[in-house]
Amino acid sequence: MTALTPLDELWLTEAVRLREQYAGPLEDDEATRRARASDGDLLSRIKLRALWLAERDGMLAALRHWKQGARVALILLAIFAVVSGAGLAFAALGNGQTPVNVFWALGSLLGLDLILLIGWALGLIFAGEGAASLGRLWLWLSEKLARDAQAAQLAPALILLLQRKRLNRWLLGTCVNGLWLLALTSALTLLLLLMATRRYGFVWETTILGSDTFVTLTQGLGTLPSLLGFSVPSEAMIRASGDTALVVENARQSWAAWLVGVLVVYGIVPRLLLTLLCYGRWRSGRKHLTLDLSEPGFVELRERLMPSSERLGVNDAAPAQLHQVTSGPPAAQSEGALLVAIELDEQRPWPPKLPKGIADAGILDSRESRRNLLDQLTRYPPARLAIACDPRRSPDRGSLALIAELARCASATRIWLLPAPVGEALDADRLSDWHSALQQQELHWADSAPLTWLETGHD
């Protein structure tokens, strides 16, 4: 499984905050307890809590689906850019049966690009975003391709997170300029291919302008390309090409080189430089991204995650890992053995006589006792944990959730289904319900006291 990047962690944290802002607080007792057990500052604890909730509620999987959708959307837009670039080249040169009007060809290749480039630059300067329609289309496609109900807050969370450092413009600018770079490169490739396999003649036409205007314009546009080695038609060639009835034979290659040079210098190079600039600003700005801890949702977490006084754990006990019951803390991080009982009545004597080295955590019969024990277990995970349950009670969701939470706080866990008191018999159907529920949670159970296992680690 791919590890989360720092951006992913901030993104998910912001998404959880938005979800709680609009849908109300999430049930987060275990997430908060785990965050408080860490040694980090407030920011790291907020992220730890959010990441635990995100994985539990499916937002982590939704993030991966969203990013996968973003890649697919980018591939689709890249294919569209390549096809569009090829279309520009065909539109510029035509079928080769008639001479090519060089300035119409130049307009076909660079006209739309220059208009949108100017619009993007003005938006970047005055509006501050410069996202352009391609960038917004990419975000829209990414969200649609994700197809995950848990992804509803991901796009807004990303936008809010990036806006704090004004990184939206650079991320979307990289996308927009990169796609245009791809389209113009595709146009250049096909342009060279067509010129290499077909015979084109080049002319210019005018009704109200004089030939001097076209001489000046052609030589002016060819100044920068000539510095890169692209040839520019001479003044005589330019004037001769104004006669549409006469295609100057030795001017074909000069006009072709001039057209390619203008496309490279005024189309491809600016988009390449802007793509690199936007990507560089995005990479450097991403390192400084952080959460706004003044947001009300984060302010409310401060006292819960960084209380003014924190209780230290006592005795020995156990914490854990994520929401899979079978994933407890590594054995190297846990030690000792612990026995705990859940909601036993007064008729049953407790605790049994325990061998040395096995700690008794008592009976969990109140919310406060559960919270205190779980706080201790989160800090001091035991290597082995036995949970005693009375199978005369039904395996309700609350009891099973508590068992699962306790099991996540130990490297190994066994459930002790206590025998019936003298003179009573266990209900076979209810006992079967217990077995079925524990089997679904992938927990081992025993009908006899697992004291030997607690003491030695084996039966």
C-alpha positions as CSV (number, residue, x, y, z in Angstrom):
1,M,0.0,0.0,0.0
2,T,1.4,3.4,-1.0
3,A,2.5,5.5,1.9
4,L,0.8,8.9,2.5
5,T,2.7,12.0,1.5
6,P,2.7,15.1,3.8
7,L,0.3,16.7,1.4
8,D,-2.1,13.7,1.6
9,E,-2.0,13.9,5.4
10,L,-2.9,17.6,5.4
11,W,-5.5,17.0,2.7
12,L,-7.3,14.3,4.7
13,T,-7.1,16.3,7.9
14,E,-8.8,19.2,6.1
15,A,-11.4,16.9,4.6
16,V,-12.3,15.5,8.0
17,R,-12.6,19.0,9.4
18,L,-15.0,20.0,6.6
19,R,-17.0,16.8,7.1
20,E,-17.5,17.5,10.8
21,Q,-18.3,21.1,10.0
22,Y,-21.2,20.2,7.7
23,A,-22.3,16.9,9.1
24,G,-21.6,17.3,12.8
25,P,-18.9,15.8,15.1
26,L,-17.8,12.2,14.4
27,E,-17.6,9.5,17.1
28,D,-13.9,9.8,17.9
29,D,-13.2,8.4,21.4
30,E,-10.6,5.9,20.2
31,A,-9.1,8.3,17.7
32,T,-8.7,11.0,20.3
33,R,-7.2,8.6,22.8
34,R,-4.6,7.4,20.3
35,A,-3.8,11.0,19.4
36,R,-3.3,11.9,23.0
37,A,-1.1,8.9,23.6
38,S,1.4,10.2,21.0
39,D,4.2,12.5,21.9
40,G,3.7,15.1,19.2
41,D,2.5,18.7,19.2
42,L,-1.0,19.8,18.6
43,L,-0.7,19.8,14.8
44,S,0.6,16.2,14.7
45,R,-2.1,15.0,17.1
46,I,-4.8,16.7,15.0
47,K,-3.4,14.9,11.9
48,L,-3.2,11.6,13.8
49,R,-6.8,11.8,14.9
50,A,-8.0,12.8,11.4
51,L,-6.0,10.0,9.7
52,W,-7.4,7.4,12.0
53,L,-11.0,8.6,11.4
54,A,-10.3,8.8,7.6
55,E,-9.2,5.2,7.5
56,R,-12.0,4.0,9.7
57,D,-14.7,5.8,7.6
58,G,-13.3,5.1,4.2
59,M,-12.0,8.5,3.3
60,L,-8.5,7.2,2.9
61,A,-9.7,4.8,0.2
62,A,-11.7,7.6,-1.3
63,L,-8.5,9.7,-1.5
64,R,-6.8,7.0,-3.4
65,H,-9.7,6.6,-5.8
66,W,-9.8,10.4,-6.3
67,K,-6.1,10.5,-7.1
68,Q,-6.5,7.6,-9.5
69,G,-9.4,9.5,-11.1
70,A,-7.2,12.6,-11.4
71,R,-4.5,10.5,-13.2
72,V,-7.1,9.1,-15.6
73,A,-8.5,12.6,-16.2
74,L,-5.1,13.9,-16.9
75,I,-4.4,11.1,-19.4
76,L,-7.7,11.8,-21.2
77,L,-6.9,15.5,-21.4
78,A,-3.4,14.6,-22.6
79,I,-4.9,12.5,-25.4
80,F,-7.2,15.3,-26.3
81,A,-4.3,17.7,-26.4
82,V,-2.3,15.5,-28.7
83,V,-5.3,15.1,-31.1
84,S,-6.0,18.8,-31.0
85,G,-2.4,19.6,-31.8
86,A,-2.5,17.3,-34.8
87,G,-5.7,19.1,-35.8
88,L,-3.9,22.5,-35.7
89,A,-1.2,21.2,-38.0
90,F,-3.7,19.9,-40.5
91,A,-5.6,23.1,-40.4
92,A,-2.5,25.1,-40.9
93,L,-1.1,23.3,-44.0
94,G,-4.3,22.0,-45.6
95,N,-4.2,19.3,-48.2
96,G,-1.2,20.5,-50.1
97,Q,-3.1,21.1,-53.4
98,T,-3.1,24.8,-53.0
99,P,-0.3,27.2,-51.8
100,V,-0.3,27.8,-48.0
101,N,-1.0,31.3,-46.8
102,V,1.8,31.6,-44.3
103,F,0.0,34.0,-42.0
104,W,-3.2,32.1,-42.0
105,A,-1.2,29.0,-41.1
106,L,0.6,30.9,-38.3
107,G,-2.8,32.1,-37.0
108,S,-4.1,28.5,-37.0
109,L,-1.1,27.3,-35.1
110,L,-0.7,30.0,-32.5
111,G,-3.8,32.2,-32.5
112,L,-5.9,30.4,-29.9
113,D,-2.8,29.6,-27.9
114,L,-1.7,33.2,-27.7
115,I,-5.2,34.4,-26.8
116,L,-5.6,31.9,-24.0
117,L,-2.0,32.5,-22.8
118,I,-2.7,36.2,-22.5
119,G,-6.0,35.5,-20.7
120,W,-4.2,33.1,-18.3
121,A,-1.5,35.7,-17.5
122,L,-4.0,38.5,-16.9
123,G,-6.0,36.2,-14.6
124,L,-2.8,35.3,-12.7
125,I,-1.9,38.9,-12.3
126,F,-5.3,40.5,-11.5
127,A,-7.6,37.7,-10.4
128,G,-4.9,35.7,-8.5
129,E,-6.0,32.3,-9.7
130,G,-5.5,31.9,-13.4
131,A,-7.0,28.4,-13.3
132,A,-8.4,28.5,-16.8
133,S,-11.0,26.2,-18.1
134,L,-8.6,23.3,-18.7
135,G,-7.6,23.3,-15.0
136,R,-11.1,23.4,-13.7
137,L,-12.1,20.7,-16.2
138,W,-9.4,18.5,-14.8
139,L,-10.6,18.9,-11.2
140,W,-14.2,18.3,-12.4
141,L,-13.2,15.1,-14.2
142,S,-11.1,13.9,-11.3
143,E,-14.1,14.2,-9.0
144,K,-16.5,12.5,-11.4
145,L,-14.1,9.6,-12.1
146,A,-13.6,9.0,-8.4
147,R,-17.2,7.7,-8.0
148,D,-17.0,7.5,-4.2
149,A,-19.5,9.0,-1.8
150,Q,-16.7,9.5,0.7
151,A,-14.9,11.8,-1.8
152,A,-17.4,14.6,-1.5
153,Q,-15.2,16.8,0.7
154,L,-11.9,16.0,-0.9
155,A,-12.0,18.5,-3.7
156,P,-13.2,21.4,-1.5
157,A,-10.6,20.4,1.1
158,L,-7.8,20.5,-1.4
159,I,-8.8,23.9,-2.8
160,L,-9.1,25.4,0.7
161,L,-5.7,23.9,1.7
162,L,-3.9,25.2,-1.4
163,Q,-5.6,28.7,-1.2
164,R,-3.9,29.4,2.1
165,K,-0.5,29.5,0.3
166,R,-2.1,30.6,-3.0
167,L,-0.9,27.4,-4.6
168,N,-4.0,26.8,-6.7
169,R,-2.7,28.9,-9.5
170,W,0.6,27.0,-9.7
171,L,-0.9,23.5,-9.6
172,L,-3.6,24.3,-12.2
173,G,-1.0,26.5,-14.1
174,T,1.2,23.4,-14.4
175,C,-1.7,21.4,-15.7
176,V,-2.9,24.1,-18.2
177,N,0.6,25.0,-19.6
178,G,1.6,21.4,-19.7
179,L,-1.4,20.4,-21.8
180,W,-0.8,23.3,-24.2
181,L,2.9,22.3,-24.4
182,L,1.8,18.8,-25.3
183,A,-0.6,20.1,-27.9
184,L,1.9,22.4,-29.6
185,T,4.6,19.7,-29.5
186,S,2.1,17.4,-31.2
187,A,1.4,20.1,-33.8
188,L,5.1,20.6,-34.4
189,T,5.7,16.9,-34.8
190,L,2.9,16.5,-37.4
191,L,3.9,19.7,-39.1
192,L,7.4,18.3,-39.7
193,L,6.0,15.0,-40.8
194,L,3.7,16.7,-43.4
195,M,6.4,18.9,-44.7
196,A,8.7,15.9,-45.0
197,T,6.2,13.9,-47.0
198,R,4.3,16.5,-49.0
199,R,5.3,19.4,-51.3
200,Y,3.9,22.7,-50.0
201,G,4.2,26.2,-51.5
202,F,3.9,29.3,-49.3
203,V,2.4,32.7,-50.2
204,W,0.9,35.7,-48.5
205,E,-2.1,37.7,-49.6
206,T,-3.5,41.1,-48.9
207,T,-6.0,43.6,-50.2
208,I,-5.2,46.8,-48.3
209,L,-1.7,46.3,-47.0
210,G,1.5,46.8,-48.9
211,S,4.3,44.3,-49.4
212,D,6.6,46.4,-47.0
213,T,4.3,45.5,-44.2
214,F,4.7,41.8,-44.7
215,V,8.5,42.1,-45.2
216,T,8.8,43.9,-41.9
217,L,6.4,41.5,-40.1
218,T,8.1,38.4,-41.4
219,Q,11.6,39.6,-40.6
220,G,10.5,40.8,-37.2
221,L,8.9,37.5,-36.3
222,G,12.0,35.7,-37.6
223,T,14.5,37.6,-35.5
224,L,14.4,35.4,-32.4
225,P,14.1,32.1,-34.4
226,S,17.1,33.1,-36.5
227,L,19.2,33.2,-33.2
228,L,18.4,29.5,-32.8
229,G,19.5,28.7,-36.3
230,F,16.1,28.8,-38.1
231,S,16.4,30.4,-41.5
232,V,14.3,33.5,-42.5
233,P,13.2,34.2,-46.1
234,S,15.1,37.1,-47.7
235,E,13.4,40.3,-48.7
236,A,13.3,39.2,-52.3
237,M,11.7,35.9,-51.4
238,I,9.1,37.6,-49.3
239,R,8.1,40.0,-52.0
240,A,8.1,37.3,-54.6
241,S,5.8,35.1,-52.4
242,G,3.2,37.8,-52.6
243,D,2.2,36.7,-56.0
244,T,-0.2,33.7,-55.5
245,A,0.3,32.7,-59.2
246,L,4.0,32.2,-58.6
247,V,5.4,29.9,-56.0
248,V,9.0,30.6,-55.6
249,E,10.7,27.2,-55.7
250,N,13.8,28.0,-53.6
251,A,11.7,29.8,-51.0
252,R,9.9,26.6,-49.9
253,Q,12.5,25.5,-47.4
254,S,13.0,29.0,-46.0
255,W,9.3,29.5,-45.4
256,A,9.0,26.1,-43.9
257,A,11.9,26.7,-41.5
258,W,10.5,30.2,-40.7
259,L,7.1,28.7,-39.8
260,V,8.6,26.0,-37.6
261,G,10.9,28.4,-35.9
262,V,8.1,30.8,-35.1
263,L,6.0,27.9,-33.7
264,V,8.9,26.8,-31.5
265,V,9.9,30.2,-30.2
266,Y,6.5,31.9,-29.7
267,G,4.5,28.8,-28.9
268,I,6.5,25.9,-27.5
269,V,9.2,27.7,-25.6
270,P,6.9,30.0,-23.6
271,R,4.6,27.1,-22.6
272,L,7.7,25.1,-21.6
273,L,9.1,27.9,-19.5
274,L,5.7,28.5,-17.8
275,T,5.2,24.8,-17.1
276,L,8.6,24.7,-15.4
277,L,7.9,27.9,-13.5
278,C,4.5,26.8,-12.3
279,Y,5.8,23.3,-11.3
280,G,8.8,24.8,-9.5
281,R,6.6,27.2,-7.5
282,W,4.2,24.3,-6.8
283,R,7.0,22.1,-5.5
284,S,8.6,24.8,-3.4
285,G,5.3,26.1,-2.0
286,R,4.0,22.6,-1.2
287,K,6.8,22.2,1.4
288,H,5.4,25.1,3.4
289,L,1.8,23.9,3.5
290,T,0.2,23.6,6.9
291,L,-3.2,23.6,8.6
292,D,-4.9,26.8,9.9
293,L,-5.2,25.9,13.6
294,S,-7.4,29.0,14.1
295,E,-10.3,27.3,12.3
296,P,-13.1,26.6,14.8
297,G,-13.0,22.9,14.1
298,F,-9.4,22.7,15.2
299,V,-9.7,25.1,18.1
300,E,-12.3,22.8,19.6
301,L,-9.8,20.0,19.5
302,R,-7.1,21.8,21.4
303,E,-8.2,21.0,24.9
304,R,-9.2,17.4,24.0
305,L,-5.9,16.6,22.3
306,M,-3.6,18.8,24.4
307,P,-5.2,19.0,27.8
308,S,-3.7,21.2,30.4
309,S,-3.0,18.2,32.6
310,E,-2.7,14.7,31.3
311,R,-3.0,11.5,33.3
312,L,-0.1,9.1,33.1
313,G,-0.8,5.5,32.7
314,V,-0.4,3.0,35.6
315,N,0.2,-0.7,36.1
316,D,0.9,-2.6,32.9
317,A,-1.5,-2.7,30.0
318,A,-1.9,-2.3,26.3
319,P,-2.6,0.0,23.2
320,A,-2.8,-0.7,19.5
321,Q,-3.3,-0.1,15.9
322,L,-6.1,0.5,13.4
323,H,-9.6,-0.6,13.1
324,Q,-8.9,-4.2,12.1
325,V,-9.3,-6.2,15.2
326,T,-6.4,-8.5,14.2
327,S,-3.9,-5.7,14.0
328,G,-2.4,-5.1,17.5
329,P,0.9,-3.4,18.4
330,P,4.1,-5.1,17.4
331,A,5.4,-7.6,20.0
332,A,8.5,-5.6,20.5
333,Q,6.4,-2.7,21.7
334,S,4.3,-4.7,24.2
335,E,5.0,-6.7,27.3
336,G,3.2,-8.5,30.2
337,A,-0.2,-10.1,30.4
338,L,-3.5,-8.7,31.4
339,L,-6.9,-10.2,32.4
340,V,-10.1,-8.0,32.2
341,A,-13.8,-8.8,32.5
342,I,-16.8,-7.2,30.9
343,E,-20.0,-6.6,32.7
344,L,-20.1,-9.5,35.2
345,D,-22.9,-9.7,37.7
346,E,-22.2,-9.9,41.5
347,Q,-23.0,-13.6,41.7
348,R,-19.8,-14.5,39.9
349,P,-16.7,-14.3,42.1
350,W,-13.9,-12.3,40.5
351,P,-11.0,-12.3,39.9
352,P,-9.8,-15.9,39.8
353,K,-6.5,-16.8,41.4
354,L,-3.9,-15.5,39.0
355,P,-0.3,-16.7,38.5
356,K,2.5,-14.2,39.2
357,G,3.0,-11.9,36.2
358,I,-0.6,-11.6,35.2
359,A,-2.2,-8.3,36.0
360,D,-5.9,-7.9,36.8
361,A,-7.7,-5.0,35.2
362,G,-10.9,-5.6,37.1
363,I,-14.4,-5.5,35.7
364,L,-15.5,-2.9,33.1
365,D,-19.0,-2.0,34.1
366,S,-19.1,1.8,33.4
367,R,-18.1,4.2,30.7
368,E,-15.5,5.8,33.0
369,S,-13.8,2.5,33.8
370,R,-13.7,1.6,30.1
371,R,-12.2,5.0,29.2
372,N,-9.5,4.8,31.9
373,L,-8.5,1.3,31.0
374,L,-8.3,2.1,27.3
375,D,-6.2,5.2,28.1
376,Q,-3.7,3.0,29.9
377,L,-3.7,0.3,27.3
378,T,-3.1,2.9,24.6
379,R,0.1,3.9,26.4
380,Y,1.2,0.5,27.6
381,P,0.2,-2.3,25.3
382,P,0.4,-5.9,26.8
383,A,1.8,-8.8,24.9
384,R,-1.2,-10.9,25.8
385,L,-4.8,-9.9,26.8
386,A,-7.6,-12.2,28.0
387,I,-11.1,-10.7,28.0
388,A,-13.6,-12.6,30.1
389,C,-17.3,-12.4,28.9
390,D,-20.5,-13.8,30.3
391,P,-22.1,-15.8,27.5
392,R,-25.4,-15.7,29.2
393,R,-25.7,-12.1,27.9
394,S,-26.3,-11.5,24.2
395,P,-23.3,-10.4,22.1
396,D,-24.7,-6.9,21.5
397,R,-23.0,-4.3,19.3
398,G,-21.7,-2.3,22.2
399,S,-20.0,-5.3,23.8
400,L,-18.5,-6.4,20.5
401,A,-17.2,-2.9,19.8
402,L,-15.6,-2.8,23.2
403,I,-14.0,-6.2,22.7
404,A,-12.7,-5.1,19.3
405,E,-11.2,-1.9,20.8
406,L,-9.5,-3.8,23.6
407,A,-8.2,-6.3,21.1
408,R,-6.6,-3.6,19.1
409,C,-4.6,-2.7,22.2
410,A,-2.7,-6.0,22.5
411,S,-0.3,-8.0,20.4
412,A,-2.5,-11.1,21.1
413,T,-6.0,-11.5,22.5
414,R,-8.2,-14.3,23.6
415,I,-11.8,-14.3,24.7
416,W,-12.7,-16.3,27.7
417,L,-16.4,-17.4,27.6
418,L,-17.1,-18.1,31.2
419,P,-18.9,-21.2,32.3
420,A,-22.4,-20.9,33.7
421,P,-22.7,-20.7,37.5
422,V,-23.4,-24.0,39.4
423,G,-26.9,-25.1,38.8
424,E,-27.4,-23.2,35.5
425,A,-26.8,-24.1,31.9
426,L,-25.8,-21.9,29.0
427,D,-28.2,-21.3,26.1
428,A,-26.9,-23.1,23.1
429,D,-28.3,-20.6,20.6
430,R,-26.8,-17.6,22.5
431,L,-23.5,-19.4,22.8
432,S,-23.5,-20.0,19.0
433,D,-24.2,-16.3,18.5
434,W,-21.1,-15.5,20.5
435,H,-19.0,-18.0,18.5
436,S,-20.3,-16.5,15.2
437,A,-19.6,-12.9,16.3
438,L,-16.1,-13.6,17.5
439,Q,-15.3,-15.6,14.4
440,Q,-16.4,-12.6,12.3
441,Q,-14.0,-10.5,14.3
442,E,-11.3,-13.1,13.8
443,L,-10.8,-13.5,17.5
444,H,-9.8,-16.7,19.3
445,W,-12.0,-17.8,22.2
446,A,-11.8,-20.5,24.9
447,D,-14.4,-22.1,27.2
448,S,-11.8,-22.6,30.0
449,A,-9.5,-20.2,31.7
450,P,-6.6,-19.2,29.4
451,L,-4.3,-18.6,32.3
452,T,-1.5,-20.8,31.0
453,W,-1.5,-18.9,27.7
454,L,-1.5,-15.6,29.6
455,E,1.5,-16.7,31.7
456,T,3.6,-18.5,29.1
457,G,2.3,-17.4,25.7
458,H,1.3,-20.9,24.7
459,D,-1.3,-23.5,25.9
